[in-house]
């Protein structure tokens, strides 16, 4: 929540900076990532449905689909980050606005603050995606081994509660960083 407050404060203080710097973000990547995460919430919800009906194989497939979709999300973030790094857009003191086609950022005061907030917020979110991938993969492994059934599936349900929270955070990040 502290980063959301920092974003709001800096956006209020420097609206022109945030408007200009956010133009370097590709809303297509953000939109695709949003669709990927929303789909992954569906697959994790389906996994709970299937385990409630003792359809373990379908449960496991949906858990693995969730992990796969999370990997797609992280792959797209990786491509985005590499694009920024190639153009000298790093967080904080490493910011170099004289990179490739981002030359206009040299004229934008406080652009490094926007990118610091961008990298910290999306980086923390990415860390939570990775944690979720690990937990869901662990749950899928144990589901495959027969540890869960319609009588006992608490671990799957807890993973299923965590994952949409990761999506909700992204649903706030996407418009804040990419659209407004």
N, C-alpha and C positions, 0 to 999 in steps of 0.2 A: 504494500500500500504506500510505502514511502516513495517508491519510484513513480507511482501514479501522481502523488502530490508534487514531486519534483517536476514531472512533465507539465502539470497544470500551471505551476508557478512560472517556469521558464517560458512556456507558451504564452502566458499572459504578459510577461515582461518583453518578449521578443517575438511577436506574432509573425513579422515579416521573415525572420530567420527560419522559423519552423515551416512556413509556407514554401519558401525557396528550397530548403534542404530536403523536405519530404518529396520534392519533385524528382529526386535522384532514386527514389524507391520505386520499384516496378509493381504497380497494383495487380498485374496479372499473376505474379508470383504469390502475392498476398491472397488473392482470390482463390487460386488453386490450393494453396495451403489451408485456407478456411474450409473449402469443400472436402479436402482430404481429412481434416480433423473431425468435421461433422460426420463424415462417413464412418470414421473410426469409432465415434460414439455409438453409432448404430450397431456396428459389429460387436462392440463390447456389451451392449444391451441385449443383443441376440444371444450372446454366449450365456448370459444369465437365464434367459428364457429357455434355452436348450438344456441347461443343466437342471433346471426345475422340472423338466419333463424327461429326465434321465437319458437325454440324447448327447452322450459324452463326446462322441466324435464330432458332431456339429458344433458343440461348445468349444472344443479345442480348435477347430478350424477357424471359428470366428475370433477366438483369442489371438491366434497366429495372424489372422488378417489384420487385426488391430495393431499388432506389433509391426507388420509389414507396412501398413499405412503410416504409422509413426516414423518408420525409416524413410518413407517417401518424403514426409514433411521435413525431416532433418536433412535429407539430401537436397531439397530445394533451398533450405536455409543455408546450407554449405555453399551452393552455387551463388546465392545472394551475397554472402560474406566474401567469397573469393572475388566477386566482381567489385565490391567496395575496396578491398585490399589492393587489387590491381590498379585502381584509380587513386590510391593514396588516401583513401578515406578510412582512417583508423580512429578508435576512440581516444579522447583526451589529448594529451600532449603530442601524440604521434600523428595527429591530423595534418595532412599535406594537401591543401586545396589546389595545388598546382598540377595535380595528376590529370592525365588524359582529357576527357570531355567534361570534367567537373571544374574547369577553370573558373567558371562564374562564382563558385563558392568562395574564392579568394576575396570577392567583393562583399560577401555576406557576413556581417559581424555575428559572432557567437555560433557559427555553424558547427564548431567542434562540440559545443554543448548538446546540440541536437543529436549528433552521432554518438556521443557518450551515452546519452539516455537510450538511444535506439539499441546500441550494442548491449548495454547492461540489461535492459528490459527483455529483449529477445534472447539474450544469452541465458538469463535466469529461467525464462520460459523453456528454452531448449534443454536446460539441465533437468527440469521437471518432466519434460517429455522422455528424456533418457531414463530417468528413474522409473517412470511409468512403464516404459518398454521392458525394463528388467523385471519389475514386479509382475507384469502380465505374462511375460515369458515363463517366469517361475511358476505362476499359477497354472499356465497351460501344461507345463511339464508334469506337475502333480495331478492335474485333471486327467491327462493321458494315462498316468500310472494307476488311476482308479481311486485317488484319494477323495474325490468329491462325488456326490450323487444328489438326487432330489431331496434327500434327507439332510445332507450337510454340504453346503456350498458357500459358507461365510466368506472364505478367502476370495472367491470369484466375485461375490457381491461387493466386498470392500474395494477390490481393484476396479470394479464397475462404478463405484462411487467416486473414486479418485480421478478416473480418466476424464469424465465430463468437466470436472473442475479445471483441468488443463485446457480443455476446449473453451470454456467460458473466459478464461484469462486471455486467450488468443482473440476471442470475439471482441474484447475491449481493445487489445493492442492493435489489431488490424486497422480499424477505422482511425484510431488516434494517430498512428504513425504513417499510414499509407494514403488515407483519404481526406483528412481535414487539416 
